[in-house]
Amino acid sequence: MYCTPSSDPLDDENTEGKPSQSQEAFLEASAQDGASTVRRMSVEERTKRAMLAEAAEDRMVQLSDDLDELLGEDGLPKKVEYRDEVITVAKQIQASQDQYRALVNGESSPLLDALNGNGEQSQ
């Protein structure tokens, strides 16, 4: 989870809008976990999942950038009044991670089900 700044000094070189090393590791591990399942899916299904996973990844990166703006060097909110926003952003990051993981692992995804329409099950 990306709720606190990484202690990895290379992550500090991260440019805004691009995944940090810890985010890249999460994305790669998640994709590898579901590779064999996704490989058996139709091209159309894989394409839908890839597009939605990309959107979830972009959302995670943006939210992580937002979180970094709210946190100090010690990993705590810069201001007391940021606390609730930090919690909300952290929960949104977790939800995006869960969505990404489901999509790249070939699991059921409410977002994909909605895209398929009429309650049609993904897979």
Secondary structure, 3 states (H helix, E strand, C coil): CCCCCCCCHHHHHCCCCCCCHHHHHHHHHHHHHCHHHHHCCCHHHHHHHHHHHHHHHHHHHHHHHHHHHHECCCCCECCHHHHHHHHHHHHHHHHHHHHHHHHHCCCCCHHHHHHHCCCCCCC
